[in-house]
């Protein structure tokens, strides 16, 4: 692990590499700002930032729930190939095991944010999120299935290289979402809404 001072100096050298003067008034504080930004953007490497995923026993409030639960939101990450942002929307669904546990709804978005806060590829990101949430629900009575679809715009494609817009879609399906066309189609109907 390098020191903050070394990282600060490396940023100054990168600024010089692109033809800038790191001593210019507008750039004097840029290395410090970039270090703070990197700590925020890449908090997914910090185990202390890992969200505590709250779960509840299914049926603790008198209702045993075994139907599909769907959550949607946005995500922001950084491509590991060119260090450019990719971002978009996600659709997450799971079917709780009647004998298992239920996820705290806000923990889904927190898990997406934590896993996205690393150098990533979208294909790994869907896997990481589903794996972390499945693990939180335990192995004794795992969920009957989980699904995650992410649609993202990739600045490494849009702002450099081919310079074409568009979205990339990646999915990760387990259990009933993978085995049952009916369950999968119900999930996809929510995505199309």
Z-matrix of the N, CA and C atoms (Angstrom, degrees):
N
C 1 1.455
C 2 1.531 1 108.02
N 3 1.316 2 116.66 1 129.80
C 4 1.468 3 119.57 2 -179.46
C 5 1.524 4 109.88 3 -89.03
N 6 1.297 5 115.86 4 160.47
C 7 1.467 6 120.95 5 -179.52
C 8 1.531 7 110.34 6 -77.12
N 9 1.326 8 114.93 7 161.54
C 10 1.461 9 119.68 8 175.87
C 11 1.520 10 110.60 9 -61.67
N 12 1.313 11 117.03 10 -37.27
C 13 1.469 12 120.19 11 -179.75
C 14 1.529 13 110.26 12 -63.09
N 15 1.338 14 116.96 13 -42.07
C 16 1.465 15 120.50 14 178.44
C 17 1.526 16 109.91 15 -64.29
N 18 1.339 17 117.77 16 -43.18
C 19 1.463 18 121.84 17 178.42
C 20 1.524 19 110.49 18 -61.72
N 21 1.319 20 116.60 19 -42.58
C 22 1.468 21 121.90 20 178.19
C 23 1.538 22 109.77 21 -59.27
N 24 1.322 23 116.42 22 -44.57
C 25 1.471 24 121.16 23 179.78
C 26 1.533 25 110.72 24 -65.74
N 27 1.318 26 116.87 25 -39.51
C 28 1.465 27 120.58 26 178.39
C 29 1.529 28 110.97 27 -61.74
N 30 1.325 29 117.08 28 -39.79
C 31 1.471 30 120.66 29 178.35
C 32 1.527 31 109.67 30 -64.45
N 33 1.328 32 116.51 31 -43.04
C 34 1.468 33 120.13 32 177.48
C 35 1.534 34 110.29 33 -58.16
N 36 1.340 35 116.70 34 -41.23
C 37 1.461 36 120.59 35 179.80
C 38 1.527 37 111.48 36 -68.36
N 39 1.321 38 117.46 37 -35.86
C 40 1.466 39 119.85 38 174.92
C 41 1.523 40 110.93 39 -63.74
N 42 1.323 41 116.83 40 -40.87
C 43 1.467 42 120.00 41 176.86
C 44 1.527 43 110.18 42 -60.15
N 45 1.320 44 117.19 43 -42.03
C 46 1.467 45 120.74 44 176.65
C 47 1.528 46 110.51 45 -65.00
N 48 1.337 47 117.70 46 -38.95
C 49 1.461 48 122.58 47 -179.38
C 50 1.527 49 111.75 48 -58.17
N 51 1.346 50 116.82 49 -38.45
C 52 1.466 51 119.26 50 -179.27
C 53 1.524 52 112.19 51 -83.95
N 54 1.337 53 117.07 52 -0.60
C 55 1.467 54 120.15 53 176.22
C 56 1.514 55 114.40 54 102.01
N 57 1.312 56 117.63 55 10.81
C 58 1.469 57 121.05 56 -179.16
C 59 1.521 58 110.64 57 -94.88
N 60 1.324 59 113.93 58 165.89
C 61 1.462 60 121.84 59 175.17
C 62 1.525 61 107.42 60 -108.37
N 63 1.342 62 118.80 61 105.63
C 64 1.464 63 120.36 62 -177.46
C 65 1.528 64 113.37 63 -65.29
N 66 1.330 65 117.43 64 -9.86
C 67 1.466 66 120.81 65 177.27
C 68 1.524 67 112.31 66 -91.99
N 69 1.339 68 116.57 67 -4.24
C 70 1.467 69 121.04 68 177.18
C 71 1.528 70 108.77 69 -61.97
N 72 1.325 71 116.60 70 144.67
C 73 1.476 72 121.82 71 -174.13
C 74 1.531 73 112.66 72 -49.50
N 75 1.311 74 117.87 73 -46.51
C 76 1.469 75 120.95 74 -177.40
C 77 1.515 76 113.97 75 -70.52
N 78 1.332 77 117.93 76 -15.66
C 79 1.468 78 121.01 77 -176.10
C 80 1.522 79 113.72 78 -109.30
N 81 1.314 80 118.69 79 -6.40
C 82 1.470 81 120.63 80 -175.34
C 83 1.527 82 112.78 81 -56.09
N 84 1.310 83 117.25 82 -39.94
C 85 1.472 84 121.07 83 -177.39
C 86 1.529 85 113.11 84 -95.92
N 87 1.331 86 116.69 85 -0.21
C 88 1.472 87 120.44 86 -176.84
C 89 1.522 88 112.96 87 -59.15
N 90 1.330 89 121.32 88 -44.17
C 91 1.474 90 118.83 89 178.68
C 92 1.533 91 112.84 90 -57.53
N 93 1.335 92 117.83 91 -40.89
C 94 1.472 93 120.00 92 177.98
C 95 1.522 94 111.05 93 -66.31
N 96 1.344 95 116.63 94 -42.46
C 97 1.467 96 119.76 95 178.79
C 98 1.525 97 110.89 96 -62.47
N 99 1.336 98 116.00 97 -40.39
C 100 1.465 99 119.13 98 -179.84
C 101 1.526 100 111.46 99 -66.23
N 102 1.322 101 118.27 100 -39.24
C 103 1.465 102 120.22 101 178.01
C 104 1.525 103 111.07 102 -62.36
N 105 1.340 104 117.11 103 -42.64
C 106 1.471 105 120.23 104 177.43
C 107 1.529 106 110.32 105 -63.26
N 108 1.339 107 115.93 106 -41.30
C 109 1.459 108 120.35 107 179.61
C 110 1.530 109 110.44 108 -63.75
N 111 1.344 110 117.40 109 -43.87
C 112 1.459 111 120.24 110 179.70
C 113 1.525 112 111.33 111 -61.20
N 114 1.326 113 117.73 112 -40.34
C 115 1.472 114 120.04 113 178.73
C 116 1.524 115 110.94 114 -61.63
N 117 1.329 116 115.97 115 -38.69
C 118 1.468 117 120.32 116 179.31
C 119 1.529 118 110.77 117 -72.47
N 120 1.335 119 116.85 118 -50.32
C 121 1.463 120 120.99 119 -174.97
C 122 1.522 121 112.79 120 -66.57
N 123 1.329 122 117.47 121 -31.39
C 124 1.456 123 120.74 122 -175.17
C 125 1.528 124 112.26 123 -112.22
N 126 1.329 125 115.78 124 34.90
C 127 1.466 126 121.06 125 179.42
C 128 1.528 127 111.58 126 -66.96
N 129 1.318 128 117.88 127 -11.89
C 130 1.459 129 122.19 128 178.55
C 131 1.523 130 113.44 129 -67.20
N 132 1.325 131 116.78 130 -12.11
C 133 1.470 132 120.12 131 174.88
C 134 1.528 133 111.75 132 -88.54
N 135 1.317 134 116.36 133 -9.98
C 136 1.463 135 121.64 134 -176.56
C 137 1.532 136 108.70 135 -96.70
N 138 1.320 137 117.06 136 109.60
C 139 1.470 138 121.55 137 -179.04
C 140 1.531 139 112.00 138 -58.26
N 141 1.327 140 117.66 139 -28.77
C 142 1.465 141 120.40 140 179.33
C 143 1.525 142 112.08 141 -68.89
N 144 1.329 143 117.16 142 -18.99
C 145 1.465 144 121.69 143 178.41
C 146 1.535 145 112.26 144 -88.59
N 147 1.330 146 116.21 145 -9.35
C 148 1.466 147 120.68 146 -177.76
C 149 1.528 148 109.42 147 -59.33
N 150 1.339 149 117.59 148 129.40
C 151 1.466 150 118.55 149 -177.65
C 152 1.532 151 112.23 150 -69.97
N 153 1.297 152 115.49 151 145.61
C 154 1.459 153 121.07 152 170.46
C 155 1.527 154 105.26 153 -82.76
N 156 1.305 155 116.13 154 118.18
C 157 1.466 156 120.18 155 -175.88
C 158 1.524 157 108.45 156 -92.75
N 159 1.304 158 115.28 157 103.03
C 160 1.458 159 121.77 158 -179.34
C 161 1.527 160 109.64 159 -72.99
N 162 1.325 161 116.21 160 132.07
C 163 1.461 162 121.70 161 174.03
C 164 1.523 163 108.56 162 -128.62
N 165 1.316 164 115.70 163 158.07
C 166 1.464 165 121.72 164 -178.41
C 167 1.523 166 109.00 165 -130.41
N 168 1.324 167 117.89 166 144.88
C 169 1.473 168 119.56 167 176.07
C 170 1.528 169 110.00 168 -60.54
N 171 1.325 170 115.79 169 130.69
C 172 1.459 171 120.26 170 177.27
C 173 1.527 172 107.59 171 -64.85
N 174 1.312 173 117.24 172 125.42
C 175 1.450 174 122.54 173 178.63
C 176 1.508 175 114.22 174 96.78
N 177 1.342 176 118.53 175 -0.88
C 178 1.472 177 119.94 176 -177.34
C 179 1.526 178 111.72 177 -62.40
N 180 1.342 179 117.19 178 -25.80
C 181 1.466 180 119.49 179 179.26
C 182 1.529 181 112.40 180 -100.32
N 183 1.337 182 115.80 181 14.97
C 184 1.463 183 120.27 182 177.37
C 185 1.517 184 113.49 183 94.18
N 186 1.329 185 118.38 184 -6.46
C 187 1.463 186 121.95 185 179.60
C 188 1.525 187 108.51 186 -117.01
N 189 1.320 188 115.89 187 121.57
C 190 1.471 189 119.83 188 174.01
C 191 1.522 190 106.31 189 -93.74
N 192 1.323 191 115.83 190 119.69
C 193 1.458 192 120.39 191 -174.28
C 194 1.521 193 110.23 192 -108.70
N 195 1.348 194 115.22 193 123.13
C 196 1.461 195 119.79 194 179.48
C 197 1.528 196 110.96 195 -134.80
N 198 1.322 197 116.16 196 27.52
C 199 1.455 198 121.78 197 174.87
C 200 1.530 199 108.91 198 -104.74
N 201 1.303 200 115.72 199 172.55
C 202 1.455 201 121.14 200 -176.05
C 203 1.530 202 111.50 201 -69.91
N 204 1.331 203 115.60 202 135.33
C 205 1.462 204 123.73 203 173.61
C 206 1.527 205 106.07 204 -112.92
N 207 1.333 206 117.38 205 128.01
C 208 1.464 207 121.49 206 -176.34
C 209 1.522 208 109.06 207 -122.58
N 210 1.325 209 115.61 208 136.66
C 211 1.466 210 122.12 209 175.98
C 212 1.525 211 107.96 210 -132.15
N 213 1.317 212 116.50 211 142.69
C 214 1.461 213 121.22 212 177.97
C 215 1.514 214 109.40 213 -127.65
N 216 1.304 215 115.51 214 160.25
C 217 1.454 216 120.05 215 178.08
C 218 1.516 217 111.04 216 -179.69
N 219 1.313 218 115.34 217 -166.79
C 220 1.460 219 121.58 218 179.67
C 221 1.521 220 109.68 219 -117.11
N 222 1.330 221 115.45 220 161.96
C 223 1.460 222 120.42 221 176.91
C 224 1.526 223 109.43 222 -142.52
N 225 1.325 224 114.57 223 155.98
C 226 1.465 225 123.41 224 176.58
C 227 1.520 226 106.97 225 -138.14
N 228 1.331 227 116.71 226 131.52
C 229 1.450 228 120.24 227 177.92
C 230 1.528 229 109.00 228 -145.97
N 231 1.330 230 116.17 229 -176.67
C 232 1.455 231 122.11 230 -179.11
C 233 1.523 232 108.49 231 -131.10
N 234 1.320 233 115.78 232 126.40
C 235 1.464 234 122.82 233 -178.82
C 236 1.524 235 110.36 234 -65.96
N 237 1.316 236 116.19 235 131.77
C 238 1.462 237 120.06 236 -178.06
C 239 1.527 238 112.83 237 -75.40
N 240 1.320 239 117.96 238 -12.99
C 241 1.468 240 120.02 239 -178.39
C 242 1.523 241 113.52 240 -84.47
N 243 1.345 242 117.08 241 -37.81
C 244 1.467 243 120.08 242 -176.78
C 245 1.529 244 112.90 243 -128.59
N 246 1.335 245 117.12 244 3.09
C 247 1.472 246 122.13 245 -178.12
C 248 1.528 247 111.29 246 55.31
N 249 1.331 248 115.84 247 41.29
C 250 1.461 249 121.90 248 175.14
C 251 1.523 250 107.75 249 -112.71
N 252 1.315 251 115.75 250 151.55
C 253 1.461 252 121.86 251 -177.75
C 254 1.529 253 111.53 252 -68.59
N 255 1.324 254 115.26 253 143.18
C 256 1.465 255 120.56 254 162.31
C 257 1.519 256 106.78 255 -131.75
N 258 1.332 257 115.74 256 145.63
C 259 1.462 258 120.56 257 -171.45
C 260 1.518 259 109.48 258 -156.79
N 261 1.313 260 115.07 259 161.31
C 262 1.459 261 118.49 260 178.40
C 263 1.506 262 112.23 261 170.59
N 264 1.331 263 114.89 262 -146.42
C 265 1.458 264 122.00 263 -176.79
C 266 1.521 265 109.96 264 -117.91
N 267 1.329 266 114.92 265 154.21
C 268 1.465 267 119.80 266 174.64
C 269 1.521 268 109.75 267 -129.51
N 270 1.330 269 114.47 268 154.38
C 271 1.461 270 123.99 269 172.94
C 272 1.519 271 106.11 270 -129.58
N 273 1.305 272 115.60 271 118.97
C 274 1.464 273 121.28 272 -179.85
C 275 1.520 274 108.26 273 -117.46
N 276 1.332 275 116.74 274 141.37
C 277 1.465 276 120.71 275 175.35
C 278 1.523 277 108.79 276 -145.76
N 279 1.325 278 114.09 277 150.63
C 280 1.464 279 119.11 278 171.60
C 281 1.511 280 109.13 279 -151.42
N 282 1.323 281 114.42 280 159.63
C 283 1.460 282 121.70 281 176.85
C 284 1.522 283 106.29 282 -116.63
N 285 1.336 284 117.26 283 110.87
C 286 1.464 285 120.15 284 -178.77
C 287 1.531 286 111.46 285 -64.57
N 288 1.301 287 115.35 286 145.93
C 289 1.455 288 121.59 287 172.92
C 290 1.533 289 107.00 288 -76.54
N 291 1.336 290 118.64 289 130.68
C 292 1.465 291 119.77 290 -179.76
C 293 1.531 292 113.32 291 -56.11
N 294 1.337 293 117.58 292 -27.36
C 295 1.469 294 121.30 293 179.28
C 296 1.532 295 112.03 294 -98.34
N 297 1.324 296 115.78 295 0.56
C 298 1.460 297 120.06 296 -173.61
C 299 1.517 298 113.98 297 -100.04
N 300 1.313 299 114.61 298 -142.00
C 301 1.462 300 121.79 299 -174.66
C 302 1.525 301 109.37 300 -124.03
N 303 1.345 302 114.91 301 162.37
C 304 1.465 303 123.17 302 179.52
C 305 1.524 304 108.05 303 -117.06
N 306 1.331 305 115.89 304 139.49
C 307 1.467 306 121.32 305 179.12
C 308 1.518 307 111.95 306 -76.18
N 309 1.325 308 116.68 307 142.22
C 310 1.460 309 121.06 308 166.87
C 311 1.524 310 107.51 309 -68.43
N 312 1.311 311 118.88 310 124.86
C 313 1.464 312 123.37 311 -170.07
C 314 1.527 313 113.22 312 -56.72
N 315 1.323 314 118.37 313 -41.27
C 316 1.468 315 119.76 314 -177.78
C 317 1.525 316 111.88 315 -67.50
N 318 1.326 317 117.11 316 -18.59
C 319 1.463 318 120.32 317 -177.10
C 320 1.524 319 112.07 318 -72.53
N 321 1.320 320 116.99 319 -21.54
C 322 1.461 321 119.98 320 177.99
C 323 1.525 322 109.48 321 -65.24
N 324 1.328 323 117.15 322 -52.26
C 325 1.462 324 121.18 323 178.68
C 326 1.518 325 112.38 324 -61.68
N 327 1.334 326 116.70 325 -38.68
C 328 1.476 327 120.05 326 178.67
C 329 1.534 328 111.05 327 -64.86
N 330 1.324 329 116.30 328 -37.04
C 331 1.464 330 120.27 329 178.40
C 332 1.529 331 110.50 330 -68.74
N 333 1.318 332 117.01 331 -42.82
C 334 1.468 333 120.50 332 176.26
C 335 1.530 334 109.42 333 -57.29
N 336 1.330 335 117.07 334 -48.18
C 337 1.466 336 120.99 335 -178.57
C 338 1.527 337 111.69 336 -61.62
N 339 1.314 338 117.29 337 -42.68
C 340 1.469 339 120.69 338 -178.12
C 341 1.531 340 110.77 339 -65.60
N 342 1.322 341 117.04 340 -47.09
C 343 1.465 342 120.01 341 -179.15
C 344 1.529 343 111.79 342 -67.77
N 345 1.328 344 117.08 343 -30.82
C 346 1.468 345 121.19 344 179.19
C 347 1.521 346 112.09 345 -75.76
N 348 1.337 347 117.93 346 -16.45
C 349 1.470 348 121.92 347 -175.21
C 350 1.526 349 111.31 348 -87.00
N 351 1.327 350 114.84 349 47.55
C 352 1.468 351 123.46 350 176.03
C 353 1.518 352 106.15 351 -145.08
N 354 1.314 353 116.92 352 164.34
C 355 1.455 354 118.75 353 168.03
C 356 1.523 355 105.74 354 -64.62
N 357 1.327 356 116.83 355 127.26
C 358 1.453 357 120.87 356 -168.16
C 359 1.517 358 111.81 357 -140.44
N 360 1.321 359 114.69 358 167.49
C 361 1.456 360 123.50 359 158.46
C 362 1.525 361 104.70 360 -122.11
N 363 1.307 362 116.13 361 148.88
C 364 1.461 363 120.08 362 -173.33
C 365 1.527 364 111.65 363 -62.16
N 366 1.332 365 117.08 364 -34.03
C 367 1.467 366 120.40 365 179.88
C 368 1.527 367 111.02 366 -63.20
N 369 1.315 368 117.97 367 -39.35
C 370 1.464 369 120.75 368 178.30
C 371 1.520 370 110.27 369 -73.71
N 372 1.322 371 116.61 370 -34.78
C 373 1.459 372 120.39 371 -177.41
C 374 1.530 373 111.41 372 -59.85
N 375 1.335 374 118.26 373 -45.12
C 376 1.476 375 119.08 374 179.43
C 377 1.524 376 110.73 375 -62.86
N 378 1.331 377 116.37 376 -39.08
C 379 1.463 378 120.63 377 178.39
C 380 1.531 379 110.86 378 -64.56
N 381 1.336 380 116.97 379 -47.87
C 382 1.471 381 121.10 380 -178.02
C 383 1.524 382 112.00 381 -57.46
N 384 1.324 383 116.76 382 -44.35
C 385 1.471 384 120.87 383 -178.16
C 386 1.525 385 110.74 384 -64.85
N 387 1.325 386 116.71 385 -49.84
C 388 1.472 387 119.99 386 -178.73
C 389 1.531 388 110.30 387 -62.71
N 390 1.312 389 117.01 388 -41.91
C 391 1.469 390 120.54 389 179.83
C 392 1.537 391 110.89 390 -61.63
N 393 1.325 392 117.40 391 -45.21
C 394 1.468 393 120.99 392 -177.89
C 395 1.532 394 111.43 393 -65.44
N 396 1.336 395 117.33 394 -40.87
C 397 1.468 396 120.64 395 179.88
C 398 1.525 397 111.21 396 -71.44
N 399 1.326 398 117.31 397 -37.79
C 400 1.464 399 120.52 398 177.30
C 401 1.523 400 110.23 399 -62.94
N 402 1.323 401 115.30 400 -44.30
C 403 1.465 402 121.14 401 178.91
C 404 1.536 403 111.12 402 -59.33
N 405 1.319 404 116.98 403 -39.40
C 406 1.471 405 121.10 404 -178.70
C 407 1.531 406 111.79 405 -65.27
N 408 1.336 407 116.84 406 -28.73
C 409 1.466 408 120.10 407 -178.66
C 410 1.527 409 112.63 408 -82.60
N 411 1.330 410 117.07 409 -10.02
C 412 1.456 411 120.69 410 175.16
C 413 1.511 412 113.64 411 88.14
N 414 1.323 413 114.49 412 163.55
C 415 1.469 414 120.42 413 -175.71
C 416 1.531 415 113.29 414 -101.16
N 417 1.329 416 117.30 415 -13.62
C 418 1.463 417 119.02 416 -178.03
C 419 1.527 418 111.00 417 -65.27
N 420 1.326 419 116.72 418 -47.98
C 421 1.466 420 122.32 419 177.55
C 422 1.529 421 107.46 420 -134.19
N 423 1.343 422 117.05 421 76.50
C 424 1.466 423 120.05 422 -175.30
C 425 1.526 424 111.61 423 -67.19
N 426 1.329 425 116.98 424 162.87
C 427 1.472 426 119.19 425 177.73
C 428 1.533 427 109.58 426 -60.32
N 429 1.323 428 115.79 427 156.12
C 430 1.460 429 120.42 428 -179.35
C 431 1.522 430 111.37 429 -73.14
N 432 1.309 431 116.78 430 -15.16
C 433 1.462 432 121.45 431 176.35
C 434 1.512 433 110.68 432 171.79
N 435 1.334 434 114.71 433 155.47
C 436 1.464 435 121.27 434 175.47
C 437 1.514 436 108.47 435 -136.68
N 438 1.324 437 115.06 436 150.87
C 439 1.461 438 121.38 437 177.44
C 440 1.520 439 108.61 438 -143.11
N 441 1.316 440 115.12 439 140.53
C 442 1.459 441 120.73 440 174.53
C 443 1.517 442 108.08 441 -141.06
N 444 1.317 443 115.44 442 127.30
C 445 1.460 444 121.76 443 173.62
C 446 1.516 445 107.51 444 -121.16
N 447 1.327 446 115.98 445 133.26
C 448 1.456 447 121.88 446 175.65
C 449 1.525 448 108.34 447 -124.79
N 450 1.324 449 114.72 448 134.83
C 451 1.463 450 121.12 449 174.37
C 452 1.519 451 106.18 450 -119.64
N 453 1.338 452 116.16 451 117.78
C 454 1.450 453 119.61 452 -173.34
C 455 1.513 454 114.16 453 -130.13
N 456 1.316 455 113.89 454 146.98
C 457 1.471 456 122.15 455 170.21
C 458 1.516 457 107.45 456 -94.69
N 459 1.319 458 116.39 457 133.74
C 460 1.459 459 121.94 458 -175.13
C 461 1.527 460 109.79 459 -114.71
N 462 1.344 461 115.59 460 114.90
C 463 1.454 462 120.09 461 -178.71
C 464 1.529 463 112.44 462 -68.45
N 465 1.351 464 117.94 463 -21.36
C 466 1.469 465 119.66 464 175.72
C 467 1.529 466 109.85 465 -66.40
N 468 1.321 467 117.40 466 -24.07
C 469 1.462 468 122.23 467 177.29
C 470 1.529 469 110.87 468 -93.04
N 471 1.338 470 117.12 469 -37.81
C 472 1.459 471 120.66 470 -173.29
C 473 1.531 472 113.98 471 -83.34
N 474 1.328 473 117.85 472 -33.78
C 475 1.469 474 119.27 473 -172.25
C 476 1.523 475 113.75 474 -107.28
N 477 1.313 476 117.67 475 -1.91
C 478 1.467 477 121.51 476 178.68
C 479 1.535 478 107.87 477 -150.22
N 480 1.302 479 116.78 478 174.67
C 481 1.457 480 119.73 479 177.45
C 482 1.518 481 112.23 480 59.41
N 483 1.311 482 116.80 481 -118.95
C 484 1.464 483 122.23 482 -175.62
C 485 1.535 484 112.87 483 -68.84
N 486 1.321 485 117.72 484 -25.67
C 487 1.472 486 124.10 485 179.18
C 488 1.532 487 112.22 486 53.86
N 489 1.311 488 115.26 487 53.85
C 490 1.466 489 122.08 488 178.47
C 491 1.512 490 109.86 489 -123.20
N 492 1.329 491 115.88 490 137.14
C 493 1.456 492 121.51 491 176.16
C 494 1.520 493 110.59 492 -76.68
N 495 1.302 494 115.50 493 179.84
C 496 1.454 495 121.25 494 178.33
C 497 1.517 496 110.59 495 128.37
N 498 1.314 497 114.83 496 173.83
C 499 1.461 498 119.60 497 -179.66
C 500 1.520 499 110.14 498 -122.72
N 501 1.308 500 113.67 499 152.12
C 502 1.465 501 121.44 500 172.53
C 503 1.522 502 106.91 501 -106.77
N 504 1.308 503 116.40 502 135.18
C 505 1.459 504 121.39 503 177.91
C 506 1.520 505 108.91 504 -113.52
N 507 1.326 506 115.82 505 130.71
C 508 1.463 507 120.26 506 174.61
C 509 1.519 508 108.30 507 -133.79
N 510 1.321 509 115.55 508 145.49
C 511 1.460 510 120.90 509 -178.99
C 512 1.523 511 109.38 510 -132.91
N 513 1.311 512 114.10 511 156.30
C 514 1.454 513 120.84 512 169.98
C 515 1.522 514 106.66 513 -140.08
N 516 1.321 515 116.63 514 122.38
C 517 1.465 516 122.78 515 -174.53
C 518 1.519 517 109.42 516 -124.04
N 519 1.339 518 116.04 517 138.83
C 520 1.462 519 120.91 518 175.30
C 521 1.530 520 109.25 519 -132.53
N 522 1.321 521 115.09 520 162.57
C 523 1.467 522 121.19 521 173.47
C 524 1.515 523 113.34 522 55.32
N 525 1.331 524 115.51 523 -131.51
C 526 1.465 525 121.69 524 -175.52
C 527 1.523 526 112.49 525 -59.52
N 528 1.321 527 118.53 526 -31.01
C 529 1.465 528 121.01 527 -179.79
C 530 1.528 529 111.23 528 -68.25
N 531 1.308 530 116.18 529 -28.82
C 532 1.463 531 120.90 530 179.74
C 533 1.536 532 110.92 531 -87.26
N 534 1.337 533 116.30 532 -36.15
C 535 1.463 534 120.52 533 -172.40
C 536 1.524 535 114.22 534 -89.56
N 537 1.337 536 117.42 535 -28.12
C 538 1.464 537 120.72 536 -172.91
C 539 1.532 538 111.35 537 -112.96
N 540 1.331 539 115.62 538 118.00
C 541 1.470 540 120.08 539 177.45
C 542 1.526 541 110.53 540 -62.07
N 543 1.328 542 117.40 541 -35.26
C 544 1.462 543 121.05 542 -179.20
C 545 1.534 544 110.68 543 -63.90
N 546 1.327 545 117.21 544 -45.62
C 547 1.464 546 121.65 545 179.58
C 548 1.533 547 109.74 546 -65.92
N 549 1.326 548 115.75 547 -44.60
C 550 1.467 549 120.46 548 179.68
C 551 1.535 550 110.60 549 -60.86
N 552 1.330 551 116.83 550 -42.68
C 553 1.469 552 120.60 551 -179.89
C 554 1.525 553 112.02 552 -66.24
N 555 1.332 554 117.01 553 -35.23
C 556 1.476 555 119.33 554 175.91
C 557 1.530 556 109.74 555 -62.44
N 558 1.319 557 116.78 556 -44.91
C 559 1.463 558 120.97 557 177.44
C 560 1.530 559 110.88 558 -60.32
N 561 1.330 560 117.07 559 -46.64
C 562 1.462 561 120.80 560 -178.74
C 563 1.521 562 111.95 561 -63.66
N 564 1.339 563 117.59 562 -29.62
C 565 1.466 564 120.72 563 176.03
C 566 1.521 565 110.61 564 -63.07
N 567 1.340 566 118.00 565 -36.97
C 568 1.473 567 120.68 566 176.28
C 569 1.528 568 110.95 567 -66.48
N 570 1.318 569 116.19 568 -37.02
C 571 1.476 570 120.33 569 -179.71
C 572 1.521 571 109.80 570 -64.70
N 573 1.319 572 117.88 571 -36.40
C 574 1.471 573 121.66 572 -176.25
C 575 1.521 574 112.95 573 -77.30
N 576 1.339 575 118.08 574 -15.64
C 577 1.478 576 120.73 575 -176.13
C 578 1.505 577 111.06 576 -62.77
